[in-house]
Amino acid sequence: MTAFKEFFQKVFSGIESQEQLDEDYLAQSVDTADLERRIHDLEYRGTAHDSFPLHAALTGHEGRRFLW
C-alpha cells in the first residue's frame, strides 16, 4: 500500500492545490482595492452573475440588482 501511496505522491506533487493557486492570486494584488476585488472574484466565481450580490453599493438596496 505504501508503494501505491508514494506513486500518487510523485505523480501529483507538481500539481498545486486550488487553495494554493488562490493564495498566489491574492498575493499578486497591488493595493487594498485590488485585493478586495480579487477576494470578491474568488468568492463568487462560477456563479451566474459575477457581480452578485451587491455589497451595500446603495444604502437600503443591499443584494438587489438594478435593471440599468
TANOR-V229209 format. One record per pair of residues at least 12 apart in sequence whose C-alpha atoms are under 8 Angstrom apart, sorted by the first residue. I is the first residue (numbers start at 1). J is the second residue. If there is no record, write none. Layout:
i/j
I/J
I/J
//
This chain:
i/j
22/42
25/38
26/38
26/39
52/65
53/65
//
